Amino acid sequence: MSGDGRDSDRQRAHGEYQDLIDAMNDTAWVLAPDGRIEAVNESAVQTLGYSRETLLSMQIHEIDDGLEPDEITELIENMPTDGLQVFETVHEANDGTKIPVEISSSLVSYHGETRILSIARDITERKRYEEELERQRDDLELLNEVLRHDIRNDLAVISGAAESLREQLGDESNPDLTTIQEKTGHAVDLTTTARDLARVMLQTEVDDQRVPLARTVVQQVAETRSGYPDADVTIEGELPAVQVSADELLEAVFRNLLQNAIQHNDTDTPNVTVRAETLEDRVAVRIADNGPGVPDSQKSAIFGRGEKGLASAGSGIGLYLVQTLVDRYGGTVRIEDNDPDGSVFVVELPIAG
């Protein structure tokens, strides 16, 4: 083939590549192995604010504000022969604007020459979202610290002062002091739930563990009996000796369901019964109460954030936390009617393999 023929083929191949990258919405260019820019698309011209001629006279490191020249050289030298090389960096436009980008590069060959096709996607909005998410995580961690220490300590002081005042007055049945202690107890429960919810929201993934179901349920029943001495909380039958796929926050599921069964109960003596059974590869825990029950119209919505369900002073975050955790564990939670009165909260969890 004559020299003119080879030049014609190169020009045609170059034109085809130019058409390809010009059709892209993202910034794109073709690089020589030494980092020289050999072709750019119109998006690169518009985004970076340089003329096409100026860009074609530049090295790629001249527009990169996120990587040093030797780092770019190393990336080029380590380009995979098959597949994409993906990384993040920052481009600097002609006017000094910094543009966070995600680069996807691959080796291409035309007319026997190896080149690098790079596509830069603007990730400015994603970076803003990540920064905002990080700020919210910091705020949530601060809130968690306040709930865990300051507020709970103040509530303990209030409860202790009420008990001391009761002893000084010698009035064991003073309704005002009883109300103070009941409300501070409920407030402590609420801070515990809010703390657990904050922990869930801060988690990026579930730390999957094998958690003994029976031990967790028995522990939460014992704590509920201690916190609510006027309630009758019992375990019916033997609890299955199985482990479930969950984490340490599983206790929050049963703590909130037990507290919910008592706090929303309008009887003189709240009665709560817990039993469990295995169902093939799952275990079902049923928490039944003798309260007013939950209307069918509220059975699905009651687990939503902020839903109170029944007319009470509850915040609604307890059942939202239950639903959130059970979903993360790959389980389900639902409400059934109890016979003759009340509700049954049914939690099904996968048995750890």
C-alpha positions in Angstrom: 0.0 0.0 0.0 1.3 3.4 -0.9 2.0 6.1 1.8 -0.9 8.1 0.5 -3.2 5.1 1.0 -2.0 4.6 4.6 -2.5 8.3 5.4 -6.0 8.1 3.9 -6.8 5.1 6.1 -5.5 6.9 9.2 -7.5 10.0 8.4 -10.6 7.9 8.0 -10.0 6.0 11.2 -9.4 9.3 13.0 -12.6 10.6 11.6 -14.5 7.6 12.8 -13.1 8.0 16.3 -13.9 11.7 16.3 -17.5 10.9 15.3 -17.7 8.3 18.1 -16.5 10.7 20.9 -18.5 13.7 19.5 -21.7 11.6 20.0 -20.9 11.3 23.7 -22.5 13.7 26.3 -19.6 13.2 28.7 -16.1 14.8 28.2 -14.0 12.4 26.1 -10.6 12.3 24.5 -8.1 10.0 22.9 -4.6 10.0 24.4 -1.2 8.9 23.1 0.8 6.5 25.4 2.9 9.5 26.6 -0.2 11.4 27.7 -0.6 13.8 24.7 -4.2 14.6 23.9 -4.8 13.6 20.3 -8.5 14.0 20.0 -11.3 15.6 22.1 -15.0 15.9 21.7 -17.2 19.0 21.7 -18.2 18.4 25.3 -14.6 18.7 26.4 -14.2 22.0 24.6 -17.4 23.4 26.2 -16.7 22.0 29.7 -13.1 22.9 30.0 -13.3 26.2 28.2 -10.3 25.7 25.9 -10.4 25.7 22.2 -10.0 22.4 20.4 -6.6 23.5 19.0 -5.4 24.4 22.5 -6.4 21.1 24.0 -4.8 19.2 21.2 -1.5 20.9 22.1 -1.7 19.9 25.8 -0.7 16.9 27.9 -3.5 15.3 30.0 -1.7 16.3 33.3 -2.1 20.0 32.4 -5.9 19.8 33.0 -5.7 17.4 35.9 -5.7 19.0 39.4 -6.3 15.8 41.3 -3.2 13.8 40.3 0.5 14.4 40.0 2.1 13.9 36.6 3.9 10.8 37.8 0.7 9.4 39.1 -0.9 9.9 35.7 2.1 8.3 34.0 1.7 5.3 36.3 -1.9 4.9 35.5 -1.1 5.0 31.8 1.6 2.4 32.2 -0.7 0.1 34.2 -3.7 0.3 31.8 -5.4 -3.1 31.7 -5.2 -4.7 28.3 -8.7 -6.0 28.7 -11.4 -4.0 30.5 -11.8 -0.5 32.0 -9.6 1.5 34.3 -11.9 3.5 36.6 -10.8 6.2 39.0 -11.8 9.6 40.4 -9.8 12.9 40.0 -10.4 16.6 39.5 -10.2 18.5 36.3 -9.4 22.2 36.2 -11.2 24.3 33.5 -9.6 27.3 31.8 -11.2 29.7 34.2 -10.0 27.8 37.3 -13.2 25.9 38.0 -12.6 22.6 39.7 -14.7 19.7 38.3 -14.8 16.4 40.2 -14.9 13.6 37.6 -14.9 9.8 37.3 -12.6 8.6 34.6 -13.3 5.4 32.6 -10.3 4.5 30.3 -9.6 1.7 28.0 -7.0 0.7 25.5 -8.1 1.0 21.9 -6.3 0.2 18.7 -6.8 1.6 15.2 -4.5 1.1 12.2 -2.1 -0.8 14.4 -1.5 2.0 16.9 -2.4 1.8 20.6 -4.3 4.7 22.1 -6.2 5.4 25.3 -9.9 6.3 25.1 -10.9 8.2 28.3 -14.4 9.3 29.2 -14.8 11.8 32.2 -18.2 11.9 33.9 -18.9 15.0 36.0 -19.6 13.8 39.5 -20.0 17.3 41.1 -23.6 16.5 42.4 -22.5 13.1 43.7 -19.7 14.7 45.6 -22.0 17.3 47.1 -24.4 14.6 48.1 -21.5 12.6 49.7 -20.3 15.7 51.6 -23.9 16.4 52.8 -24.3 12.8 53.9 -21.0 12.9 55.8 -22.2 16.1 57.5 -25.4 14.5 58.5 -23.5 11.5 59.8 -21.4 13.8 62.0 -24.6 15.5 63.2 -26.2 12.1 63.9 -23.2 10.9 65.9 -23.3 14.1 68.0 -27.0 13.5 68.6 -26.2 9.9 69.6 -23.7 11.1 72.1 -26.1 13.6 73.6 -28.8 10.9 73.9 -26.4 8.4 75.3 -25.0 10.6 78.0 -26.4 14.1 78.7 -30.2 13.5 78.4 -30.1 10.1 80.1 -28.1 11.4 83.0 -30.5 14.3 83.5 -33.4 11.9 83.5 -31.8 9.7 86.1 -31.3 12.8 88.3 -35.0 13.7 87.9 -36.2 10.1 88.7 -33.9 10.0 91.7 -35.1 13.3 93.0 -38.7 12.2 92.7 -38.0 9.0 94.7 -36.1 11.1 97.3 -39.1 13.5 97.6 -41.5 10.5 97.9 -39.4 9.2 100.9 -39.3 12.6 102.5 -43.1 13.1 102.2 -43.8 9.5 103.3 -46.4 9.4 100.6 -46.0 6.2 98.5 -49.1 6.8 96.5 -48.6 10.5 95.5 -50.0 10.6 92.0 -47.8 13.5 90.9 -44.6 11.8 91.9 -45.8 8.6 90.3 -46.4 10.4 87.0 -42.9 12.0 87.2 -41.3 8.6 87.6 -43.4 7.0 84.9 -42.7 9.7 82.4 -39.0 9.8 83.1 -39.0 6.0 82.6 -40.7 6.3 79.3 -38.3 9.1 78.3 -35.4 6.9 79.1 -36.9 4.2 76.9 -37.4 6.8 74.1 -33.7 7.8 74.3 -32.7 4.2 74.1 -34.8 3.7 71.0 -33.5 7.0 69.4 -30.0 5.9 70.2 -30.5 2.5 68.5 -32.1 4.2 65.5 -29.2 6.5 65.2 -26.8 3.5 65.2 -28.8 1.9 62.4 -28.8 5.0 60.3 -25.0 5.3 60.8 -24.4 1.7 59.7 -23.4 1.3 56.0 -24.1 -2.5 56.2 -25.3 -5.1 58.6 -22.6 -6.8 60.6 -24.1 -10.2 59.9 -23.7 -12.4 63.0 -25.2 -15.7 64.4 -27.3 -14.4 67.3 -28.9 -16.8 69.8 -32.6 -16.1 69.6 -33.7 -17.6 73.0 -31.0 -15.8 75.0 -31.9 -12.4 73.3 -35.7 -12.9 74.0 -35.2 -14.0 77.6 -33.0 -11.1 78.3 -35.4 -8.6 76.9 -38.4 -10.2 78.8 -36.4 -9.9 82.0 -35.6 -6.3 81.4 -39.2 -5.5 80.6 -40.4 -7.2 83.7 -38.0 -5.0 85.7 -39.0 -1.8 84.0 -42.7 -2.5 84.1 -43.4 -4.3 87.4 -47.2 -3.8 87.1 -47.3 -5.8 83.8 -47.5 -9.6 83.5 -44.9 -10.7 80.9 -44.5 -14.4 80.3 -42.8 -16.8 78.0 -45.1 -19.6 76.8 -43.4 -22.9 76.2 -39.8 -23.6 75.1 -38.0 -21.1 72.9 -36.3 -22.8 69.9 -32.5 -23.2 70.5 -31.6 -21.6 67.1 -29.4 -18.8 66.0 -30.6 -16.1 63.6 -28.7 -13.9 61.1 -28.7 -10.5 62.8 -26.5 -8.4 64.9 -26.4 -6.9 68.5 -29.3 -4.6 67.7 -31.7 -7.6 67.5 -32.4 -6.9 71.2 -33.9 -3.6 70.2 -36.5 -5.4 68.1 -37.9 -7.3 71.0 -37.4 -4.5 73.5 -39.5 -2.1 71.5 -42.2 -4.7 70.7 -42.5 -5.6 74.4 -42.6 -2.0 75.5 -45.1 -1.2 72.8 -47.4 -3.9 74.0 -47.4 -2.4 77.5 -47.4 1.3 76.8 -50.3 1.1 74.5 -52.3 -1.1 76.8 -55.4 0.4 78.4 -56.0 -2.4 81.0 -55.2 -2.3 84.7 -52.7 -5.2 84.3 -51.1 -5.4 80.8 -50.7 -9.0 79.9 -48.0 -9.9 77.3 -47.2 -13.5 76.2 -44.2 -14.4 74.1 -43.8 -17.7 72.2 -41.8 -18.9 69.2 -41.6 -21.7 66.7 -39.5 -22.8 63.8 -40.8 -22.7 60.3 -38.4 -24.6 58.0 -35.5 -22.1 57.5 -37.1 -19.4 59.6 -38.2 -18.8 63.2 -41.4 -16.9 64.1 -41.6 -15.0 67.4 -45.1 -14.0 68.5 -45.7 -11.3 71.1 -49.4 -11.1 72.1 -51.1 -8.6 74.3 -54.5 -7.9 75.8 -54.6 -4.2 74.8 -57.1 -2.4 72.5 -55.8 -4.0 69.3 -54.8 -2.3 66.0 -57.5 -1.6 63.4 -57.0 -3.2 60.1 -56.6 0.2 58.4 -53.5 0.8 60.6 -51.8 -2.6 60.5 -49.5 -1.7 57.6 -49.0 2.0 58.2 -48.2 1.6 61.9 -44.5 0.7 61.1 -43.9 3.9 59.2 -41.7 6.6 60.6 -43.5 8.8 63.1 -46.7 6.7 63.1 -48.2 6.5 66.6 -50.8 4.0 65.7 -52.9 4.3 68.8 -53.9 7.5 70.7 -50.9 7.8 73.0 -47.9 9.9 73.9 -45.6 7.6 72.0 -43.3 9.0 69.4 -43.8 6.2 66.8 -40.1 5.6 66.2 -40.0 2.3 68.1 -42.0 0.4 65.6 -40.2 2.1 62.7 -37.0 0.9 64.2 -38.4 -2.6 64.5 -39.4 -2.6 60.8 -36.0 -1.2 59.7 -34.0 -3.8 61.6 -36.2 -6.7 60.6 -35.9 -5.7 57.0 -32.1 -5.5 57.3 -32.0 -9.0 58.7 -34.0 -10.3 55.8 -37.1 -11.0 57.9 -40.7 -9.8 58.1 -42.9 -8.3 60.8 -46.7 -8.2 60.8 -49.7 -7.6 63.1 -52.5 -10.1 63.7 -55.6 -9.9 65.9 -55.4 -11.6 69.3 -58.3 -13.6 70.7 -60.4 -12.3 72.3 -58.7 -8.8 72.6 -55.4 -7.2 71.7 -52.8 -7.7 69.0 -50.1 -10.2 68.1 -46.9 -8.9 66.6 -45.2 -11.6 64.6 -41.5 -11.4 63.7 -40.1 -14.0 61.3 -36.3 -14.2 61.0 -34.0 -16.4 58.9 -32.2 -19.1 60.8 -28.5 -18.8 60.4 -27.1 -21.5 58.1 
